Amino acid sequence: MDKHTAVNEKLNAGAICMPVTVELSFTICNPDQGHLLAVRPGIPVTDALEEASCILSELKSSLEAAAMGMDGITPNQAWLLFRAANTAKAIVDSTHEGLEKAQ
């Protein structure tokens, strides 16, 4: 163990343990059902949920504009919206599992 690691362990010894994300793969990319993307483990849940909220806010704005007739959705745009929703869901699911593990 190097000196830096030892110092950090001492500093963090009394720190409050915050729930963190768990690894969660998503976005199947081939016939073998391989997952291309994943939520990284160890991200504080507050940070992960903030990112999911930002993604969902942008998604909501795009869908609202389409619903109000201000913007038509092309198939390419629909896939972008789907991927944004898929990413946000993966973040929320990973966070949920991380919170359950912390209990």
VODREN-154512 format. One record per atom (N, C-alpha, C, O): residue number from 0; x, y, z. Coordinates in steps of 0.1 Angstrom, whole numbers, plus 2048, in hexadecimal, padded with zeros to 3 digits. Layout:
<atoms>
k->NUM&X->X&Y->Y&Z->Z .
...
</atoms>
This chain:
<atoms>
k->0&X->809&Y->7F4&Z->800 .
k->0&X->800&Y->800&Z->800 .
k->0&X->809&Y->80C&Z->800 .
k->0&X->812&Y->80D&Z->808 .
k->1&X->807&Y->816&Z->7F7 .
k->1&X->80F&Y->822&Z->7F6 .
k->1&X->80A&Y->82C&Z->801 .
k->1&X->800&Y->82A&Z->807 .
k->2&X->812&Y->836&Z->803 .
k->2&X->810&Y->840&Z->80D .
k->2&X->803&Y->847&Z->80A .
k->2&X->7FB&Y->84A&Z->814 .
k->3&X->800&Y->84B&Z->7FE .
k->3&X->7F4&Y->852&Z->7FA .
k->3&X->7E7&Y->849&Z->7FE .
k->3&X->7DE&Y->84F&Z->803 .
k->4&X->7E7&Y->83D&Z->7FB .
k->4&X->7DC&Y->834&Z->7FE .
k->4&X->7DA&Y->833&Z->80D .
k->4&X->7CF&Y->834&Z->812 .
k->5&X->7E5&Y->832&Z->814 .
k->5&X->7E4&Y->831&Z->823 .
k->5&X->7DE&Y->83D&Z->829 .
k->5&X->7D6&Y->83D&Z->832 .
k->6&X->7E2&Y->849&Z->824 .
k->6&X->7DD&Y->856&Z->829 .
k->6&X->7CE&Y->857&Z->826 .
k->6&X->7C6&Y->85B&Z->82F .
k->7&X->7CA&Y->853&Z->81A .
k->7&X->7BC&Y->854&Z->816 .
k->7&X->7B3&Y->84B&Z->81E .
k->7&X->7A8&Y->84E&Z->822 .
k->8&X->7B9&Y->83F&Z->821 .
k->8&X->7B1&Y->835&Z->82A .
k->8&X->7AF&Y->83B&Z->838 .
k->8&X->7A4&Y->839&Z->83D .
k->9&X->7B9&Y->842&Z->83D .
k->9&X->7B8&Y->848&Z->84A .
k->9&X->7AE&Y->853&Z->84A .
k->9&X->7A5&Y->854&Z->853 .
k->10&X->7AE&Y->85B&Z->840 .
k->10&X->7A5&Y->866&Z->83F .
k->10&X->796&Y->862&Z->83D .
k->10&X->78D&Y->868&Z->842 .
k->11&X->795&Y->857&Z->835 .
k->11&X->787&Y->852&Z->832 .
k->11&X->782&Y->848&Z->83D .
k->11&X->776&Y->844&Z->83C .
k->12&X->78A&Y->845&Z->847 .
k->12&X->786&Y->83B&Z->851 .
k->12&X->77A&Y->83F&Z->858 .
k->12&X->771&Y->837&Z->85C .
k->13&X->779&Y->84C&Z->85B .
k->13&X->76D&Y->851&Z->863 .
k->13&X->762&Y->857&Z->85A .
k->13&X->758&Y->85C&Z->85F .
k->14&X->764&Y->856&Z->84D .
k->14&X->75A&Y->85C&Z->844 .
k->14&X->74D&Y->855&Z->844 .
k->14&X->74D&Y->848&Z->846 .
k->15&X->743&Y->85C&Z->841 .
k->15&X->736&Y->855&Z->83F .
k->15&X->736&Y->84E&Z->832 .
k->15&X->73A&Y->853&Z->828 .
k->16&X->731&Y->841&Z->833 .
k->16&X->731&Y->839&Z->827 .
k->16&X->724&Y->83B&Z->820 .
k->16&X->719&Y->838&Z->824 .
k->17&X->725&Y->841&Z->814 .
k->17&X->71A&Y->844&Z->80B .
k->17&X->717&Y->838&Z->802 .
k->17&X->720&Y->833&Z->7FD .
k->18&X->70A&Y->835&Z->800 .
k->18&X->707&Y->82B&Z->7F6 .
k->18&X->70D&Y->82F&Z->7E8 .
k->18&X->70D&Y->83A&Z->7E4 .
k->19&X->711&Y->825&Z->7E0 .
k->19&X->716&Y->827&Z->7D3 .
k->19&X->710&Y->81E&Z->7C9 .
k->19&X->709&Y->814&Z->7CD .
k->20&X->712&Y->821&Z->7BC .
k->20&X->70C&Y->819&Z->7B2 .
k->20&X->713&Y->80B&Z->7B1 .
k->20&X->71E&Y->809&Z->7B6 .
k->21&X->70D&Y->802&Z->7AB .
k->21&X->713&Y->7F5&Z->7A8 .
k->21&X->714&Y->7F4&Z->798 .
k->21&X->70D&Y->7FB&Z->791 .
k->22&X->71D&Y->7EB&Z->794 .
k->22&X->71E&Y->7EA&Z->785 .
k->22&X->712&Y->7E4&Z->77F .
k->22&X->70C&Y->7DA&Z->784 .
k->23&X->70D&Y->7EB&Z->775 .
k->23&X->701&Y->7E6&Z->76E .
k->23&X->703&Y->7E8&Z->75F .
k->23&X->703&Y->7F3&Z->75A .
k->24&X->703&Y->7DD&Z->758 .
k->24&X->705&Y->7DE&Z->749 .
k->24&X->6F8&Y->7E0&Z->742 .
k->24&X->6EE&Y->7DC&Z->747 .
k->25&X->6F9&Y->7E7&Z->737 .
k->25&X->6ED&Y->7E9&Z->72F .
k->25&X->6F1&Y->7EC&Z->720 .
k->25&X->6FD&Y->7ED&Z->71D .
k->26&X->6E8&Y->7ED&Z->718 .
k->26&X->6EA&Y->7EF&Z->709 .
k->26&X->6F0&Y->7E3&Z->702 .
k->26&X->6FC&Y->7E2&Z->701 .
k->27&X->6E7&Y->7DA&Z->6FF .
k->27&X->6EB&Y->7CE&Z->6F8 .
k->27&X->6F0&Y->7D2&Z->6EA .
k->27&X->6E9&Y->7DA&Z->6E3 .
k->28&X->6FB&Y->7CC&Z->6E5 .
k->28&X->701&Y->7D1&Z->6D9 .
k->28&X->704&Y->7C6&Z->6CF .
k->28&X->709&Y->7C9&Z->6C4 .
k->29&X->700&Y->7BA&Z->6D2 .
k->29&X->703&Y->7AF&Z->6C8 .
k->29&X->6FA&Y->7A4&Z->6CA .
k->29&X->6F3&Y->7A3&Z->6D4 .
k->30&X->6FA&Y->79A&Z->6C0 .
k->30&X->6F1&Y->78F&Z->6C1 .
k->30&X->6F3&Y->786&Z->6CE .
k->30&X->6EA&Y->77F&Z->6D2 .
k->31&X->6FF&Y->787&Z->6D3 .
k->31&X->703&Y->77F&Z->6DF .
k->31&X->6FE&Y->786&Z->6EC .
k->31&X->701&Y->781&Z->6F7 .
k->32&X->6F6&Y->791&Z->6EB .
k->32&X->6F1&Y->798&Z->6F6 .
k->32&X->6FC&Y->79F&Z->6FF .
k->32&X->6FA&Y->7A0&Z->70B .
k->33&X->707&Y->7A2&Z->6F8 .
k->33&X->712&Y->7A9&Z->700 .
k->33&X->70E&Y->7B7&Z->703 .
k->33&X->708&Y->7BE&Z->6FB .
k->34&X->711&Y->7BC&Z->70F .
k->34&X->70E&Y->7C9&Z->713 .
k->34&X->71A&Y->7D2&Z->710 .
k->34&X->725&Y->7CF&Z->713 .
k->35&X->717&Y->7DE&Z->70A .
k->35&X->721&Y->7E7&Z->706 .
k->35&X->724&Y->7F1&Z->711 .
k->35&X->730&Y->7F5&Z->713 .
k->36&X->71A&Y->7F5&Z->718 .
k->36&X->71C&Y->800&Z->722 .
k->36&X->719&Y->7FB&Z->730 .
k->36&X->712&Y->7F1&Z->732 .
k->37&X->71E&Y->802&Z->73A .
k->37&X->71B&Y->7FF&Z->748 .
k->37&X->71C&Y->80B&Z->751 .
k->37&X->724&Y->814&Z->74E .
k->38&X->714&Y->80B&Z->75B .
k->38&X->715&Y->815&Z->766 .
k->38&X->721&Y->810&Z->76E .
k->38&X->722&Y->804&Z->772 .
k->39&X->72A&Y->819&Z->771 .
k->39&X->736&Y->815&Z->779 .
k->39&X->732&Y->814&Z->788 .
k->39&X->72A&Y->81B&Z->78D .
k->40&X->739&Y->80A&Z->78E .
k->40&X->736&Y->808&Z->79D .
k->40&X->73E&Y->813&Z->7A5 .
k->40&X->748&Y->818&Z->7A0 .
k->41&X->739&Y->816&Z->7B0 .
k->41&X->740&Y->81F&Z->7BA .
k->41&X->73D&Y->82D&Z->7B8 .
k->41&X->744&Y->835&Z->7BF .
k->42&X->733&Y->831&Z->7B0 .
k->42&X->730&Y->83F&Z->7AE .
k->42&X->726&Y->843&Z->7BA .
k->42&X->71C&Y->83B&Z->7BB .
k->43&X->728&Y->84D&Z->7C1 .
k->43&X->71E&Y->851&Z->7CB .
k->43&X->710&Y->852&Z->7C5 .
k->43&X->70E&Y->858&Z->7BB .
k->44&X->706&Y->84D&Z->7CC .
k->44&X->6F9&Y->84C&Z->7C7 .
k->44&X->6F3&Y->85A&Z->7C4 .
k->44&X->6EC&Y->85C&Z->7BB .
k->45&X->6F7&Y->864&Z->7CC .
k->45&X->6F2&Y->872&Z->7C9 .
k->45&X->6F7&Y->877&Z->7BC .
k->45&X->6F0&Y->87E&Z->7B5 .
k->46&X->704&Y->874&Z->7B8 .
k->46&X->709&Y->878&Z->7AB .
k->46&X->702&Y->871&Z->7A0 .
k->46&X->6FF&Y->877&Z->796 .
k->47&X->700&Y->864&Z->7A2 .
k->47&X->6FA&Y->85C&Z->797 .
k->47&X->6EC&Y->860&Z->795 .
k->47&X->6E7&Y->862&Z->78A .
k->48&X->6E4&Y->863&Z->7A0 .
k->48&X->6D6&Y->867&Z->79E .
k->48&X->6D6&Y->875&Z->798 .
k->48&X->6CC&Y->878&Z->791 .
k->49&X->6DF&Y->87E&Z->79B .
k->49&X->6DF&Y->88B&Z->795 .
k->49&X->6E1&Y->88A&Z->786 .
k->49&X->6DB&Y->891&Z->77E .
k->50&X->6EA&Y->881&Z->781 .
k->50&X->6EC&Y->87E&Z->773 .
k->50&X->6DF&Y->879&Z->76D .
k->50&X->6DC&Y->87D&Z->762 .
k->51&X->6D9&Y->86F&Z->773 .
k->51&X->6CD&Y->869&Z->76E .
k->51&X->6C2&Y->874&Z->76D .
k->51&X->6BB&Y->875&Z->763 .
k->52&X->6C1&Y->87D&Z->776 .
k->52&X->6B8&Y->888&Z->776 .
k->52&X->6BA&Y->891&Z->76A .
k->52&X->6B1&Y->895&Z->764 .
k->53&X->6C7&Y->894&Z->768 .
k->53&X->6CA&Y->89D&Z->75C .
k->53&X->6C6&Y->896&Z->74F .
k->53&X->6C0&Y->89D&Z->746 .
k->54&X->6C9&Y->88A&Z->74E .
k->54&X->6C5&Y->882&Z->741 .
k->54&X->6B6&Y->882&Z->740 .
k->54&X->6B1&Y->885&Z->735 .
k->55&X->6AF&Y->87F&Z->74A .
k->55&X->6A0&Y->87F&Z->74A .
k->55&X->69A&Y->88D&Z->747 .
k->55&X->690&Y->88E&Z->740 .
k->56&X->6A0&Y->897&Z->74C .
k->56&X->69C&Y->8A5&Z->749 .
k->56&X->69D&Y->8A8&Z->73A .
k->56&X->694&Y->8AE&Z->734 .
k->57&X->6A8&Y->8A5&Z->735 .
k->57&X->6AA&Y->8A7&Z->726 .
k->57&X->6A1&Y->89F&Z->71E .
k->57&X->69B&Y->8A3&Z->714 .
k->58&X->69F&Y->892&Z->722 .
k->58&X->695&Y->889&Z->71B .
k->58&X->687&Y->88F&Z->71C .
k->58&X->680&Y->88F&Z->712 .
k->59&X->683&Y->893&Z->728 .
k->59&X->676&Y->899&Z->72A .
k->59&X->674&Y->8A5&Z->721 .
k->59&X->669&Y->8A6&Z->71B .
k->60&X->67D&Y->8AE&Z->720 .
k->60&X->67C&Y->8BA&Z->717 .
k->60&X->67A&Y->8B6&Z->709 .
k->60&X->672&Y->8BC&Z->702 .
k->61&X->682&Y->8AC&Z->704 .
k->61&X->681&Y->8A8&Z->6F6 .
k->61&X->674&Y->8A2&Z->6F3 .
k->61&X->66D&Y->8A4&Z->6E9 .
k->62&X->66F&Y->899&Z->6FC .
k->62&X->662&Y->893&Z->6FA .
k->62&X->656&Y->89D&Z->6FB .
k->62&X->64D&Y->89C&Z->6F4 .
k->63&X->658&Y->8A6&Z->704 .
k->63&X->64D&Y->8B1&Z->705 .
k->63&X->64C&Y->8B9&Z->6F9 .
k->63&X->641&Y->8BC&Z->6F4 .
k->64&X->658&Y->8BD&Z->6F3 .
k->64&X->658&Y->8C4&Z->6E7 .
k->64&X->651&Y->8BC&Z->6DB .
k->64&X->64A&Y->8C2&Z->6D3 .
k->65&X->654&Y->8B0&Z->6DB .
k->65&X->64E&Y->8A7&Z->6D1 .
k->65&X->63F&Y->8A6&Z->6D3 .
k->65&X->637&Y->8A6&Z->6C9 .
k->66&X->63B&Y->8A4&Z->6DF .
k->66&X->62D&Y->8A3&Z->6E3 .
k->66&X->625&Y->8AF&Z->6E0 .
k->66&X->619&Y->8AE&Z->6DC .
k->67&X->62B&Y->8BB&Z->6E1 .
k->67&X->624&Y->8C7&Z->6DE .
k->67&X->625&Y->8CB&Z->6CF .
k->67&X->620&Y->8D6&Z->6CB .
k->68&X->62B&Y->8C2&Z->6C7 .
k->68&X->62B&Y->8C5&Z->6B9 .
k->68&X->636&Y->8CF&Z->6B5 .
k->68&X->636&Y->8D3&Z->6A9 .
k->69&X->63F&Y->8D2&Z->6BE .
k->69&X->649&Y->8DC&Z->6BB .
k->69&X->655&Y->8D5&Z->6B4 .
k->69&X->65D&Y->8DB&Z->6AD .
k->70&X->656&Y->8C8&Z->6B5 .
k->70&X->661&Y->8C1&Z->6B0 .
k->70&X->65C&Y->8B2&Z->6AD .
k->70&X->658&Y->8AB&Z->6B5 .
k->71&X->65E&Y->8AF&Z->6A0 .
k->71&X->65A&Y->8A1&Z->69D .
k->71&X->666&Y->898&Z->6A0 .
k->71&X->672&Y->89C&Z->6A0 .
k->72&X->663&Y->88B&Z->6A3 .
k->72&X->66E&Y->882&Z->6A7 .
k->72&X->670&Y->879&Z->69B .
k->72&X->667&Y->872&Z->697 .
k->73&X->67D&Y->879&Z->696 .
k->73&X->681&Y->86F&Z->68C .
k->73&X->684&Y->862&Z->693 .
k->73&X->687&Y->862&Z->69F .
k->74&X->685&Y->858&Z->68B .
k->74&X->68A&Y->84B&Z->691 .
k->74&X->698&Y->84C&Z->698 .
k->74&X->69A&Y->846&Z->6A2 .
k->75&X->6A1&Y->854&Z->692 .
k->75&X->6AE&Y->856&Z->698 .
k->75&X->6AC&Y->85D&Z->6A6 .
k->75&X->6B3&Y->859&Z->6B0 .
k->76&X->6A4&Y->867&Z->6A6 .
k->76&X->6A2&Y->86E&Z->6B3 .
k->76&X->69B&Y->865&Z->6BD .
k->76&X->69E&Y->866&Z->6C9 .
k->77&X->692&Y->85D&Z->6B8 .
k->77&X->68B&Y->853&Z->6C2 .
k->77&X->695&Y->84A&Z->6C8 .
k->77&X->694&Y->847&Z->6D4 .
k->78&X->69F&Y->845&Z->6C0 .
k->78&X->6AA&Y->83C&Z->6C5 .
k->78&X->6B2&Y->844&Z->6D0 .
k->78&X->6B6&Y->83E&Z->6DA .
k->79&X->6B5&Y->851&Z->6CD .
k->79&X->6BD&Y->859&Z->6D7 .
k->79&X->6B5&Y->85A&Z->6E4 .
k->79&X->6BB&Y->859&Z->6EF .
k->80&X->6A8&Y->85D&Z->6E3 .
k->80&X->6A0&Y->85E&Z->6EF .
k->80&X->69F&Y->851&Z->6F6 .
k->80&X->6A0&Y->850&Z->703 .
k->81&X->69E&Y->846&Z->6EF .
k->81&X->69E&Y->838&Z->6F5 .
k->81&X->6AB&Y->836&Z->6FC .
k->81&X->6AB&Y->831&Z->708 .
k->82&X->6B6&Y->839&Z->6F6 .
k->82&X->6C3&Y->836&Z->6FC .
k->82&X->6C5&Y->83F&Z->709 .
k->82&X->6CA&Y->83B&Z->713 .
k->83&X->6C0&Y->84B&Z->708 .
k->83&X->6C1&Y->854&Z->714 .
k->83&X->6B8&Y->84E&Z->720 .
k->83&X->6BD&Y->84E&Z->72B .
k->84&X->6AC&Y->849&Z->71C .
k->84&X->6A4&Y->843&Z->727 .
k->84&X->6AA&Y->837&Z->72C .
k->84&X->6AA&Y->834&Z->738 .
k->85&X->6B0&Y->82F&Z->723 .
k->85&X->6B7&Y->822&Z->727 .
k->85&X->6C2&Y->825&Z->731 .
k->85&X->6C5&Y->81E&Z->73A .
k->86&X->6CA&Y->82F&Z->72E .
k->86&X->6D5&Y->833&Z->736 .
k->86&X->6D0&Y->838&Z->744 .
k->86&X->6D6&Y->834&Z->74E .
k->87&X->6C6&Y->840&Z->744 .
k->87&X->6C1&Y->845&Z->751 .
k->87&X->6BC&Y->83A&Z->759 .
k->87&X->6BE&Y->839&Z->765 .
k->88&X->6B5&Y->831&Z->753 .
k->88&X->6AF&Y->825&Z->75A .
k->88&X->6BB&Y->81D&Z->760 .
k->88&X->6BA&Y->818&Z->76B .
k->89&X->6C5&Y->81A&Z->758 .
k->89&X->6D1&Y->813&Z->75E .
k->89&X->6D7&Y->81A&Z->76A .
k->89&X->6DB&Y->813&Z->773 .
k->90&X->6D8&Y->827&Z->769 .
k->90&X->6DD&Y->82E&Z->775 .
k->90&X->6D4&Y->82D&Z->781 .
k->90&X->6D9&Y->82A&Z->78C .
k->91&X->6C7&Y->82E&Z->77F .
k->91&X->6BE&Y->82D&Z->78A .
k->91&X->6BE&Y->81F&Z->790 .
k->91&X->6BF&Y->81D&Z->79C .
k->92&X->6BE&Y->815&Z->787 .
k->92&X->6BF&Y->807&Z->78C .
k->92&X->6CB&Y->804&Z->793 .
k->92&X->6CB&Y->7FD&Z->79E .
k->93&X->6D7&Y->809&Z->78E .
k->93&X->6E4&Y->807&Z->795 .
k->93&X->6E4&Y->80D&Z->7A3 .
k->93&X->6E8&Y->808&Z->7AD .
k->94&X->6DE&Y->819&Z->7A3 .
k->94&X->6DD&Y->821&Z->7B0 .
k->94&X->6D4&Y->819&Z->7BA .
k->94&X->6D7&Y->818&Z->7C6 .
k->95&X->6C9&Y->815&Z->7B5 .
k->95&X->6C0&Y->80D&Z->7BD .
k->95&X->6C6&Y->801&Z->7C4 .
k->95&X->6C5&Y->7FE&Z->7D0 .
k->96&X->6CD&Y->7FA&Z->7BB .
k->96&X->6D4&Y->7EE&Z->7C0 .
k->96&X->6DF&Y->7F2&Z->7CA .
k->96&X->6E1&Y->7EB&Z->7D4 .
k->97&X->6E6&Y->7FD&Z->7C7 .
k->97&X->6F1&Y->801&Z->7D1 .
k->97&X->6EB&Y->805&Z->7DE .
k->97&X->6F0&Y->803&Z->7E9 .
k->98&X->6DF&Y->80C&Z->7DE .
k->98&X->6D8&Y->80F&Z->7EA .
k->98&X->6D4&Y->803&Z->7F2 .
k->98&X->6D5&Y->803&Z->7FE .
k->99&X->6CF&Y->7F9&Z->7EB .
k->99&X->6CA&Y->7ED&Z->7F2 .
k->99&X->6D6&Y->7E6&Z->7F8 .
k->99&X->6D5&Y->7E1&Z->803 .
k->100&X->6E2&Y->7E6&Z->7F2 .
k->100&X->6EE&Y->7DF&Z->7F7 .
k->100&X->6F3&Y->7E7&Z->804 .
k->100&X->6F8&Y->7E1&Z->80D .
k->101&X->6F0&Y->7F4&Z->804 .
k->101&X->6F5&Y->7FC&Z->80F .
k->101&X->6ED&Y->7FA&Z->81C .
k->101&X->6F1&Y->7FE&Z->827 .
k->102&X->6E1&Y->7F5&Z->81B .
k->102&X->6D8&Y->7F3&Z->826 .
k->102&X->6DC&Y->7E7&Z->82F .
k->102&X->6D6&Y->7E4&Z->839 .
</atoms>
